[in-house]
Amino acid sequence: MEVSFYGRLKHFIDNNYVEADSDKYVLSYDPGVGKPIAEVPMLSKNDVDKAVRSAASAFDEWSNLPIFERLQYMVRLKMLMEENLETFARLLARNVGKTIKEGRAEMRRAIEAVDASLGAPHLLMLTRKVMNLAKAVPEIDMECIREPLGVFAIISPFNFPIMIPMWFVPWAIILGNTVVIKPSSLDPVPVTFFVELFKKAGFPPGVVNLINGTGPASDELLKHPEIAGVCFVGSSTVGEKIYSVACSHGKRAVCQCSAKNPVILMPDAVPEPSIENIVGGFFDMAGQRCLAPGLLITVGEAYEKFVNAIVERTKKVKVNYQLFEDTDMGPLVAAKERDRVSGMIQRAIDSGAKPILDGRTIKVSDEYKNGFYLGPTILDDVRPGMEIEQEEIFGPVMPIVRAKNFEEAIEIANNRQYGNTGTIYTSSGKWFREFARRVKAGNIACNMAVAQPQQYFPFPARKRSHYGPLTGQTGAIDFFTDMKVIMSRWW
């Protein structure tokens, strides 16, 4: 599977790879060397229609299988994922730019998502039947059941091309639905090959489909009359549009969006593990994850106590080609992303921020000099209200804001339009309790830079970080099924 060039990517429809309608395409790169490895077709309305109708035609037979039969397909898929973990880890690293270790971690989390979905039959048992509910003659019985809805669209971002679709796909199909996956056009190679595992696991044609591409026809997926709902992970700007379009066309939607995750560093934090964890949080995956810390708020003397040590530890982060085992941080996914983050750094400096470390000067060996590298960057003297303090960076940048005390730190942490996660580093249960109670975010952590819940927990978020009435993971039963109340009286 690991070749120098994968050619023009195809769609996966009816358990077969099929050519796209369009002869126009954009390029997908190995960001570590800056060379194209695939061509991604422009998406046509006809491509969308074929994939959705394939899923719709498979729905009746698939949804009428007993749920434990559907579950057995998923067990076989999990075994194939375990067998092919290293292959897909390398493919993820090569197309996304994450390190090979991070590619393995993504596959492991995708497998954990399958594990979580295997509990769906037990959760469905929470439905109830009430006997002799109404005072009547004869008696009236009433029960509530859940039924699958049809075809769901899964629209995923570039940073976790396999894991994020697998947040949703296992739940959707175990509960009796069928799906159409639309990956990012930046790096669709890993998931394009991954979906063939569903065929190898025995899933019938049409249960899982994938369409590659970009362009205006992407909106047709949201509007298609056979689509019952949409799952999206990506920026708030796009998520707001998707939520609006989906709802206006009678679809249900859950959109998990942008973040600007504050990290409060208290003077009583334990030095060595805190420093190590903070540096990893900001710079692993080159900062390209919605759960990455977005702002370091030092409280009182914490600045003098920790910042120099954080800078020295950051200088040891090894930036290199992502498939080397000793690489700590690879490139950004695309040249335009590197340039976007570089522009944010420059605007912050122009506004008065001081670059303690400037990753724009990073050097790699000549073999990789055309890659999309940006080194770890630390900006001091950042003030509340600056763009770099307010907006999601999605890159390897640590802006530092100084707070006089805990109260000011909480105020700074809450003064933002997003509410994905919040973290505090402290040895005090009192400070953590106050932090957890008062920070306006869905996922709260103590001494953990990345507040990522396990698959068995919900993935809540607030403000512009989430659109939709339900959360991923534990909200899946409600999202992928609908209730039906059945009342009966027998004369």
Kinemage of the C-alpha trace (Angstrom):
@kinemage 1
@onewidth
@group {chain A} dominant
@subgroup {mainchain}
@vectorlist {calphas} color= white
{ca met a 1} P 0.000 0.000 0.000
{ca glu a 2} L 2.938 2.365 0.629
{ca val a 3} L 3.900 3.631 -2.824
{ca ser a 4} L 5.359 6.891 -4.096
{ca phe a 5} L 2.163 8.057 -5.808
{ca tyr a 6} L -1.400 6.779 -5.398
{ca gly a 7} L -2.800 8.345 -8.551
{ca arg a 8} L -6.301 9.743 -8.927
{ca leu a 9} L -8.306 8.693 -5.856
{ca lys a 10} L -11.599 6.909 -6.389
{ca his a 11} L -14.857 6.769 -4.489
{ca phe a 12} L -15.936 3.661 -2.549
{ca ile a 13} L -19.536 2.882 -3.467
{ca asp a 14} L -21.391 -0.456 -3.246
{ca asn a 15} L -18.222 -2.096 -1.893
{ca asn a 16} L -16.286 -1.157 -5.028
{ca tyr a 17} L -13.828 1.591 -5.928
{ca val a 18} L -15.337 3.670 -8.739
{ca glu a 19} L -13.980 6.512 -10.834
{ca ala a 20} L -15.119 10.058 -10.144
{ca asp a 21} L -17.170 11.859 -12.763
{ca ser a 22} L -14.905 14.890 -12.931
{ca asp a 23} L -11.528 15.050 -14.650
{ca lys a 24} L -10.547 18.044 -12.500
{ca tyr a 25} L -8.591 17.513 -9.320
{ca val a 26} L -6.514 19.017 -6.509
{ca leu a 27} L -3.304 17.555 -5.111
{ca ser a 28} L -2.784 15.768 -1.799
{ca tyr a 29} L 0.751 15.854 -0.374
{ca asp a 30} L 3.284 14.135 1.784
{ca pro a 31} L 3.835 17.284 3.872
{ca gly a 32} L 7.206 16.083 5.118
{ca val a 33} L 8.785 16.341 1.677
{ca gly a 34} L 6.328 18.747 0.046
{ca lys a 35} L 5.564 16.375 -2.830
{ca pro a 36} L 2.139 15.254 -4.136
{ca ile a 37} L 1.185 11.650 -3.427
{ca ala a 38} L -2.366 11.632 -4.822
{ca glu a 39} L -4.872 13.507 -6.934
{ca val a 40} L -8.224 14.296 -5.292
{ca pro a 41} L -11.102 14.711 -7.765
{ca met a 42} L -13.541 17.572 -7.814
{ca leu a 43} L -16.806 16.205 -6.454
{ca ser a 44} L -19.856 16.137 -8.723
{ca lys a 45} L -23.540 16.079 -7.847
{ca asn a 46} L -23.790 12.722 -9.617
{ca asp a 47} L -21.013 11.257 -7.418
{ca val a 48} L -22.928 12.335 -4.320
{ca asp a 49} L -26.198 10.925 -5.611
{ca lys a 50} L -24.680 7.528 -6.469
{ca ala a 51} L -23.154 7.148 -2.999
{ca val a 52} L -26.274 8.234 -1.132
{ca arg a 53} L -28.558 6.038 -3.212
{ca ser a 54} L -26.255 3.072 -2.632
{ca ala a 55} L -26.543 3.645 1.114
{ca ala a 56} L -30.307 4.145 0.865
{ca ser a 57} L -30.801 0.938 -1.112
{ca ala a 58} L -28.860 -1.030 1.514
{ca phe a 59} L -30.779 0.426 4.450
{ca asp a 60} L -33.880 -1.791 4.552
{ca glu a 61} L -32.068 -5.111 4.509
{ca trp a 62} L -29.304 -3.920 6.836
{ca ser a 63} L -31.654 -2.360 9.392
{ca asn a 64} L -33.761 -5.533 9.518
{ca leu a 65} L -30.827 -7.718 10.505
{ca pro a 66} L -30.846 -8.561 14.222
{ca ile a 67} L -28.577 -6.132 16.019
{ca phe a 68} L -26.287 -8.891 17.270
{ca glu a 69} L -25.668 -9.946 13.666
{ca arg a 70} L -24.697 -6.386 12.806
{ca leu a 71} L -22.426 -6.356 15.824
{ca gln a 72} L -20.535 -9.429 14.577
{ca tyr a 73} L -19.542 -7.565 11.423
{ca met a 74} L -18.057 -4.870 13.650
{ca val a 75} L -16.109 -7.444 15.661
{ca arg a 76} L -14.555 -8.717 12.423
{ca leu a 77} L -13.709 -5.147 11.441
{ca lys a 78} L -11.949 -4.620 14.752
{ca met a 79} L -9.793 -7.701 14.168
{ca leu a 80} L -8.800 -6.385 10.731
{ca met a 81} L -7.934 -3.003 12.239
{ca glu a 82} L -5.665 -4.693 14.756
{ca glu a 83} L -3.968 -6.718 12.007
{ca asn a 84} L -3.415 -3.664 9.803
{ca leu a 85} L -2.622 -1.086 12.491
{ca glu a 86} L 0.968 -0.452 11.428
{ca thr a 87} L 0.082 -0.157 7.737
{ca phe a 88} L -2.510 2.520 8.383
{ca ala a 89} L -0.359 4.260 11.002
{ca arg a 90} L 2.310 4.765 8.335
{ca leu a 91} L -0.260 5.943 5.813
{ca leu a 92} L -1.651 8.444 8.331
{ca ala a 93} L 1.827 9.751 9.095
{ca arg a 94} L 2.719 10.065 5.444
{ca asn a 95} L -0.391 11.983 4.334
{ca val a 96} L -1.237 13.992 7.474
{ca gly a 97} L 2.285 14.793 8.662
{ca lys a 98} L 1.789 13.444 12.181
{ca thr a 99} L 4.614 11.315 13.530
{ca ile a 100} L 4.511 7.553 13.139
{ca lys a 101} L 3.926 7.289 16.896
{ca glu a 102} L 0.956 9.625 16.586
{ca gly a 103} L -0.328 7.560 13.649
{ca arg a 104} L -0.262 4.440 15.812
{ca ala a 105} L -2.072 6.315 18.579
{ca glu a 106} L -4.809 7.408 16.155
{ca met a 107} L -5.392 3.825 15.051
{ca arg a 108} L -5.506 2.688 18.661
{ca arg a 109} L -8.141 5.335 19.463
{ca ala a 110} L -10.126 4.297 16.387
{ca ile a 111} L -10.147 0.717 17.679
{ca glu a 112} L -11.297 1.973 21.078
{ca ala a 113} L -14.199 3.696 19.309
{ca val a 114} L -15.249 0.325 17.893
{ca asp a 115} L -14.989 -1.178 21.391
{ca ala a 116} L -17.317 1.490 22.767
{ca ser a 117} L -19.918 0.931 20.050
{ca leu a 118} L -20.171 -2.767 20.875
{ca gly a 119} L -22.225 -1.788 23.912
{ca ala a 120} L -25.053 -0.444 21.742
{ca pro a 121} L -27.381 -3.457 22.265
{ca his a 122} L -27.178 -3.066 26.027
{ca leu a 123} L -27.950 0.660 25.852
{ca leu a 124} L -30.980 -0.081 23.681
{ca met a 125} L -32.333 -2.172 26.553
{ca leu a 126} L -33.027 1.097 28.389
{ca thr a 127} L -36.292 1.378 26.446
{ca arg a 128} L -39.326 0.641 28.582
{ca lys a 129} L -42.763 -0.859 28.354
{ca val a 130} L -45.398 0.141 30.909
{ca met a 131} L -48.296 -2.222 31.496
{ca asn a 132} L -51.789 -1.034 32.479
{ca leu a 133} L -50.767 2.608 32.142
{ca ala a 134} L -54.171 4.256 31.777
{ca lys a 135} L -57.244 3.854 33.901
{ca ala a 136} L -59.442 2.259 31.321
{ca val a 137} L -61.347 -0.851 30.517
{ca pro a 138} L -59.815 -2.763 28.859
{ca glu a 139} L -56.322 -1.857 30.057
{ca ile a 140} L -53.898 0.193 27.922
{ca asp a 141} L -50.238 -0.756 27.554
{ca met a 142} L -47.626 1.685 26.253
{ca glu a 143} L -44.021 1.190 25.131
{ca cys a 144} L -41.258 3.198 23.553
{ca ile a 145} L -38.982 1.649 20.933
{ca arg a 146} L -36.089 3.007 18.897
{ca glu a 147} L -35.656 2.680 15.151
{ca pro a 148} L -32.816 3.578 12.781
{ca leu a 149} L -33.401 6.551 10.511
{ca gly a 150} L -31.617 5.835 7.232
{ca val a 151} L -28.486 7.338 5.665
{ca phe a 152} L -26.059 9.518 7.630
{ca ala a 153} L -23.345 11.737 6.182
{ca ile a 154} L -20.019 11.774 8.048
{ca ile a 155} L -17.946 14.864 7.159
{ca ser a 156} L -14.488 14.675 8.728
{ca pro a 157} L -11.465 17.003 9.071
{ca phe a 158} L -7.865 16.507 8.030
{ca asn a 159} L -6.239 15.956 11.411
{ca phe a 160} L -7.689 12.512 12.238
{ca pro a 161} L -8.760 11.022 8.886
{ca ile a 162} L -9.581 7.587 10.329
{ca met a 163} L -10.306 8.142 14.013
{ca ile a 164} L -12.934 10.857 13.619
{ca pro a 165} L -15.094 8.993 11.079
{ca met a 166} L -14.849 6.041 13.466
{ca trp a 167} L -16.336 8.153 16.259
{ca phe a 168} L -19.589 7.950 14.347
{ca val a 169} L -19.602 5.113 11.804
{ca pro a 170} L -19.649 2.144 14.242
{ca trp a 171} L -22.578 3.558 16.209
{ca ala a 172} L -24.508 4.494 13.100
{ca ile a 173} L -24.261 1.102 11.437
{ca ile a 174} L -24.625 -1.090 14.535
{ca leu a 175} L -27.861 0.784 15.214
{ca gly a 176} L -29.071 -0.097 11.710
{ca asn a 177} L -28.223 2.936 9.601
{ca thr a 178} L -25.978 3.230 6.558
{ca val a 179} L -23.356 5.934 5.935
{ca val a 180} L -21.570 8.080 3.381
{ca ile a 181} L -18.167 9.393 4.498
{ca lys a 182} L -16.796 12.626 3.043
{ca pro a 183} L -13.143 13.114 4.139
{ca ser a 184} L -11.043 16.264 3.899
{ca ser a 185} L -9.544 16.825 0.457
{ca leu a 186} L -6.183 17.643 2.087
{ca asp a 187} L -5.314 14.084 3.122
{ca pro a 188} L -7.942 11.499 2.131
{ca val a 189} L -5.509 8.700 1.221
{ca pro a 190} L -5.610 6.802 4.577
{ca val a 191} L -9.388 6.597 4.907
{ca thr a 192} L -9.842 5.853 1.191
{ca phe a 193} L -7.900 2.618 1.675
{ca phe a 194} L -9.272 2.028 5.175
{ca val a 195} L -12.918 1.696 4.071
{ca glu a 196} L -12.055 -1.469 2.134
{ca leu a 197} L -11.723 -3.162 5.534
{ca phe a 198} L -15.519 -2.960 5.823
{ca lys a 199} L -15.808 -5.062 2.661
{ca lys a 200} L -13.199 -7.519 3.952
{ca ala a 201} L -15.149 -7.781 7.210
{ca gly a 202} L -18.189 -8.891 5.199
{ca phe a 203} L -20.361 -5.774 5.382
{ca pro a 204} L -22.953 -5.849 2.581
{ca pro a 205} L -22.598 -3.402 -0.330
{ca gly a 206} L -23.899 0.083 0.407
{ca val a 207} L -23.624 -0.011 4.197
{ca val a 208} L -20.422 2.088 4.174
{ca asn a 209} L -19.611 4.394 1.260
{ca leu a 210} L -16.994 7.101 0.727
{ca ile a 211} L -16.854 10.016 -1.673
{ca asn a 212} L -13.648 11.914 -2.272
{ca gly a 213} L -13.363 15.438 -3.478
{ca thr a 214} L -13.949 19.090 -2.993
{ca gly a 215} L -15.965 21.835 -4.617
{ca pro a 216} L -19.547 23.171 -4.579
{ca ala a 217} L -21.119 19.722 -4.978
{ca ser a 218} L -20.157 18.957 -1.355
{ca asp a 219} L -23.261 20.900 -0.318
{ca glu a 220} L -25.410 18.409 -2.210
{ca leu a 221} L -24.629 15.838 0.461
{ca leu a 222} L -26.294 18.037 3.076
{ca lys a 223} L -29.367 18.667 0.941
{ca his a 224} L -29.896 15.196 -0.499
{ca pro a 225} L -33.432 13.968 0.270
{ca glu a 226} L -32.178 10.520 1.321
{ca ile a 227} L -29.828 11.914 4.001
{ca ala a 228} L -31.344 11.694 7.487
{ca gly a 229} L -28.549 13.363 9.453
{ca val a 230} L -25.054 14.805 9.375
{ca cys a 231} L -22.038 14.397 11.676
{ca phe a 232} L -19.334 17.017 11.256
{ca val a 233} L -16.008 17.834 12.908
{ca gly a 234} L -14.101 20.925 11.801
{ca ser a 235} L -14.002 24.690 12.076
{ca ser a 236} L -16.839 26.677 13.631
{ca thr a 237} L -17.250 28.739 10.475
{ca val a 238} L -17.956 25.633 8.404
{ca gly a 239} L -19.841 23.899 11.218
{ca glu a 240} L -22.284 26.777 11.555
{ca lys a 241} L -23.044 26.596 7.856
{ca ile a 242} L -23.452 22.815 7.884
{ca tyr a 243} L -25.745 22.940 10.899
{ca ser a 244} L -27.869 25.654 9.325
{ca val a 245} L -28.145 23.945 5.925
{ca ala a 246} L -28.832 20.514 7.421
{ca cys a 247} L -31.551 21.772 9.759
{ca ser a 248} L -33.173 23.883 7.037
{ca his a 249} L -33.514 20.720 4.965
{ca gly a 250} L -35.036 18.691 7.773
{ca lys a 251} L -31.888 16.784 8.790
{ca arg a 252} L -30.579 16.292 12.280
{ca ala a 253} L -26.984 17.406 12.782
{ca val a 254} L -24.202 17.315 15.345
{ca cys a 255} L -21.217 19.574 14.660
{ca gln a 256} L -18.076 19.571 16.808
{ca cys a 257} L -16.092 22.684 16.013
{ca ser a 258} L -13.229 25.052 16.820
{ca ala a 259} L -11.574 25.645 20.166
{ca lys a 260} L -9.244 27.974 22.051
{ca asn a 261} L -8.436 25.872 25.077
{ca pro a 262} L -7.044 27.785 28.081
{ca val a 263} L -4.424 26.273 30.386
{ca ile a 264} L -3.974 27.858 33.820
{ca leu a 265} L -0.578 27.246 35.421
{ca met a 266} L -0.620 27.794 39.181
{ca pro a 267} L 2.528 28.441 41.281
{ca asp a 268} L 1.958 25.219 43.244
{ca ala a 269} L 2.070 22.941 40.169
{ca val a 270} L 4.529 20.041 40.364
{ca pro a 271} L 7.396 21.262 38.143
{ca glu a 272} L 8.884 18.382 36.149
{ca pro a 273} L 5.775 16.433 35.058
{ca ser a 274} L 3.807 19.644 34.495
{ca ile a 275} L 6.466 21.105 32.189
{ca glu a 276} L 6.732 17.866 30.219
{ca asn a 277} L 2.972 17.591 29.870
{ca ile a 278} L 2.450 21.215 28.859
{ca val a 279} L 5.103 21.058 26.138
{ca gly a 280} L 3.636 17.844 24.761
{ca gly a 281} L 0.137 19.287 24.824
{ca phe a 282} L 1.025 22.373 22.829
{ca phe a 283} L 3.402 20.793 20.309
{ca asp a 284} L 2.400 17.165 19.729
{ca met a 285} L 0.818 16.767 16.281
{ca ala a 286} L 2.200 20.254 15.549
{ca gly a 287} L -0.766 21.633 17.507
{ca gln a 288} L -3.237 20.432 14.867
{ca arg a 289} L -6.022 19.112 17.069
{ca cys a 290} L -9.110 20.717 18.533
{ca leu a 291} L -8.178 19.515 22.030
{ca ala a 292} L -4.695 21.054 21.937
{ca pro a 293} L -4.002 23.820 24.473
{ca gly a 294} L -4.428 27.217 22.876
{ca leu a 295} L -3.285 29.610 25.595
{ca leu a 296} L -1.002 29.359 28.637
{ca ile a 297} L -2.130 31.577 31.533
{ca thr a 298} L 0.520 31.840 34.245
{ca val a 299} L -0.702 32.911 37.678
{ca gly a 300} L 1.467 35.129 39.866
{ca glu a 301} L 4.940 33.749 40.468
{ca ala a 302} L 4.252 30.737 38.198
{ca tyr a 303} L 5.720 32.756 35.324
{ca glu a 304} L 9.157 33.116 36.971
{ca lys a 305} L 9.005 29.577 38.302
{ca phe a 306} L 8.140 27.739 35.073
{ca val a 307} L 8.501 29.678 31.823
{ca asn a 308} L 12.277 29.430 31.404
{ca ala a 309} L 12.097 25.693 32.020
{ca ile a 310} L 9.230 25.358 29.496
{ca val a 311} L 11.311 27.198 26.910
{ca glu a 312} L 14.363 25.013 27.522
{ca arg a 313} L 12.286 21.831 27.272
{ca thr a 314} L 10.647 23.083 24.072
{ca lys a 315} L 14.053 23.644 22.487
{ca lys a 316} L 14.601 19.881 22.758
{ca val a 317} L 11.539 19.028 20.641
{ca lys a 318} L 12.953 17.269 17.584
{ca val a 319} L 11.302 18.467 14.378
{ca asn a 320} L 11.941 16.136 11.454
{ca tyr a 321} L 10.369 13.877 8.858
{ca gln a 322} L 7.333 12.248 10.394
{ca leu a 323} L 8.159 8.600 9.656
{ca phe a 324} L 11.390 8.635 11.671
{ca glu a 325} L 10.877 6.888 15.003
{ca asp a 326} L 12.766 9.577 16.954
{ca thr a 327} L 10.811 12.531 15.506
{ca asp a 328} L 8.843 14.457 18.129
{ca met a 329} L 7.016 16.800 15.766
{ca gly a 330} L 6.385 16.572 12.053
{ca pro a 331} L 5.246 19.180 9.517
{ca leu a 332} L 1.899 20.882 9.194
{ca val a 333} L -0.524 19.217 6.812
{ca ala a 334} L -0.260 21.749 3.975
{ca ala a 335} L 1.746 24.756 2.853
{ca lys a 336} L -1.311 26.967 3.204
{ca glu a 337} L -1.704 25.896 6.841
{ca arg a 338} L 1.950 26.642 7.587
{ca asp a 339} L 1.619 30.040 5.938
{ca arg a 340} L -1.625 30.787 7.791
{ca val a 341} L -0.048 30.037 11.189
{ca ser a 342} L 3.105 31.996 10.266
{ca gly a 343} L 0.877 34.957 9.464
{ca met a 344} L -0.788 34.739 12.889
{ca ile a 345} L 2.637 34.717 14.545
{ca gln a 346} L 3.716 37.820 12.631
{ca arg a 347} L 0.519 39.707 13.428
{ca ala a 348} L 0.976 38.872 17.119
{ca ile a 349} L 4.536 40.231 17.043
{ca asp a 350} L 3.330 43.343 15.231
{ca ser a 351} L 0.771 43.790 18.038
{ca gly a 352} L 3.428 43.657 20.769
{ca ala a 353} L 3.958 39.973 21.541
{ca lys a 354} L 7.570 38.923 22.162
{ca pro a 355} L 8.843 35.770 20.411
{ca ile a 356} L 10.851 33.764 22.950
{ca leu a 357} L 11.090 30.981 20.356
{ca asp a 358} L 10.276 31.628 16.703
{ca gly a 359} L 9.548 28.404 14.860
{ca arg a 360} L 9.559 30.108 11.478
{ca thr a 361} L 13.357 29.823 11.479
{ca ile a 362} L 13.309 26.015 11.792
{ca lys a 363} L 15.834 24.137 9.656
{ca val a 364} L 15.585 20.526 8.500
{ca ser a 365} L 17.965 18.545 6.296
{ca asp a 366} L 18.093 19.323 2.564
{ca glu a 367} L 16.146 16.167 1.751
{ca tyr a 368} L 13.105 17.586 3.553
{ca lys a 369} L 13.597 21.312 3.027
{ca asn a 370} L 10.498 21.538 0.815
{ca gly a 371} L 8.279 20.104 3.554
{ca phe a 372} L 5.727 22.220 5.384
{ca tyr a 373} L 7.647 22.589 8.649
{ca leu a 374} L 7.076 25.160 11.352
{ca gly a 375} L 8.966 24.784 14.610
{ca pro a 376} L 7.583 25.218 18.131
{ca thr a 377} L 6.889 28.885 18.818
{ca ile a 378} L 6.481 30.578 22.218
{ca leu a 379} L 5.102 34.114 22.382
{ca asp a 380} L 5.433 36.168 25.557
{ca asp a 381} L 3.720 39.431 26.501
{ca val a 382} L 0.472 38.345 24.866
{ca arg a 383} L -2.431 40.468 26.050
{ca pro a 384} L -6.133 39.612 26.310
{ca gly a 385} L -7.936 40.611 23.153
{ca met a 386} L -5.082 39.932 20.732
{ca glu a 387} L -5.977 37.692 17.783
{ca ile a 388} L -3.423 35.098 18.914
{ca glu a 389} L -5.076 35.063 22.353
{ca gln a 390} L -8.633 34.764 21.055
{ca glu a 391} L -8.558 32.706 17.848
{ca glu a 392} L -7.787 29.048 17.300
{ca ile a 393} L -4.255 28.655 15.917
{ca phe a 394} L -4.184 24.967 14.945
{ca gly a 395} L -0.417 25.066 14.873
{ca pro a 396} L 2.637 24.721 17.153
{ca val a 397} L 2.304 28.029 19.003
{ca met a 398} L 2.178 28.709 22.758
{ca pro a 399} L 0.905 32.215 23.569
{ca ile a 400} L 1.589 33.205 27.197
{ca val a 401} L -0.653 35.583 29.143
{ca arg a 402} L 0.222 36.608 32.684
{ca ala a 403} L -2.504 36.829 35.349
{ca lys a 404} L -1.986 38.429 38.759
{ca asn a 405} L -4.141 35.896 40.588
{ca phe a 406} L -6.568 33.004 40.183
{ca glu a 407} L -9.610 35.268 39.755
{ca glu a 408} L -8.018 37.112 36.858
{ca ala a 409} L -6.934 33.816 35.298
{ca ile a 410} L -10.521 32.497 35.385
{ca glu a 411} L -11.758 35.713 33.803
{ca ile a 412} L -9.207 35.410 30.989
{ca ala a 413} L -9.995 31.716 30.494
{ca asn a 414} L -13.714 32.385 30.087
{ca asn a 415} L -13.359 35.447 27.883
{ca arg a 416} L -13.545 33.616 24.559
{ca gln a 417} L -16.085 32.454 22.009
{ca tyr a 418} L -15.236 28.762 22.313
{ca gly a 419} L -15.814 26.218 25.079
{ca asn a 420} L -14.200 22.932 24.213
{ca thr a 421} L -11.744 22.217 27.058
{ca gly a 422} L -9.994 23.841 30.002
{ca thr a 423} L -7.004 22.662 32.050
{ca ile a 424} L -5.389 23.707 35.313
{ca tyr a 425} L -1.995 22.649 36.700
{ca thr a 426} L -2.062 22.683 40.478
{ca ser a 427} L -1.462 20.626 43.623
{ca ser a 428} L -4.537 22.108 45.297
{ca gly a 429} L -7.876 20.338 45.318
{ca lys a 430} L -9.472 23.658 46.221
{ca trp a 431} L -8.177 25.416 43.104
{ca phe a 432} L -9.162 22.542 40.877
{ca arg a 433} L -12.656 22.385 42.345
{ca glu a 434} L -13.138 26.104 41.735
{ca phe a 435} L -11.705 25.790 38.235
{ca ala a 436} L -13.957 22.851 37.335
{ca arg a 437} L -17.019 24.661 38.668
{ca arg a 438} L -16.414 28.001 36.998
{ca val a 439} L -14.726 27.409 33.643
{ca lys a 440} L -17.206 27.485 30.778
{ca ala a 441} L -16.106 24.466 28.768
{ca gly a 442} L -17.357 20.952 28.198
{ca asn a 443} L -14.206 19.001 29.115
{ca ile a 444} L -12.233 19.932 32.243
{ca ala a 445} L -8.845 18.524 33.271
{ca cys a 446} L -6.362 18.807 36.119
{ca asn a 447} L -2.677 18.284 35.289
{ca met a 448} L -3.562 17.027 31.788
{ca ala a 449} L -2.768 19.274 28.834
{ca val a 450} L -5.201 17.481 26.524
{ca ala a 451} L -8.630 17.031 28.107
{ca gln a 452} L -9.743 14.118 25.937
{ca pro a 453} L -12.535 11.938 27.287
{ca gln a 454} L -12.485 8.220 26.622
{ca gln a 455} L -14.976 6.841 24.116
{ca tyr a 456} L -17.278 5.671 26.920
{ca phe a 457} L -17.858 9.281 27.998
{ca pro a 458} L -19.640 12.066 26.124
{ca phe a 459} L -17.697 14.692 24.169
{ca pro a 460} L -19.447 17.871 25.323
{ca ala a 461} L -18.556 21.420 24.323
{ca arg a 462} L -20.047 24.890 24.683
{ca lys a 463} L -20.410 28.208 22.878
{ca arg a 464} L -19.177 28.090 19.252
{ca ser a 465} L -17.388 24.787 19.811
{ca his a 466} L -20.551 22.727 19.347
{ca tyr a 467} L -23.802 22.839 17.390
{ca gly a 468} L -26.610 20.391 17.927
{ca pro a 469} L -28.664 19.131 20.870
{ca leu a 470} L -26.588 15.993 21.428
{ca thr a 471} L -22.945 15.092 21.971
{ca gly a 472} L -20.900 12.479 20.207
{ca gln a 473} L -20.251 9.061 21.736
{ca thr a 474} L -22.838 8.601 24.498
{ca gly a 475} L -25.425 10.689 22.623
{ca ala a 476} L -25.207 8.271 19.710
{ca ile a 477} L -28.258 6.210 20.639
{ca asp a 478} L -30.437 9.314 20.586
{ca phe a 479} L -28.807 10.765 17.475
{ca phe a 480} L -28.782 7.703 15.210
{ca thr a 481} L -32.240 6.438 16.159
{ca asp a 482} L -35.651 7.947 16.704
{ca met a 483} L -38.273 7.001 19.252
{ca lys a 484} L -41.630 5.523 18.478
{ca val a 485} L -44.330 5.239 21.150
{ca ile a 486} L -46.645 2.263 20.659
{ca met a 487} L -49.955 2.159 22.538
{ca ser a 488} L -52.147 -0.899 22.584
{ca arg a 489} L -55.523 -1.943 23.902
{ca trp a 490} L -57.011 -5.357 23.366
{ca trp a 491} L -60.788 -5.703 23.397
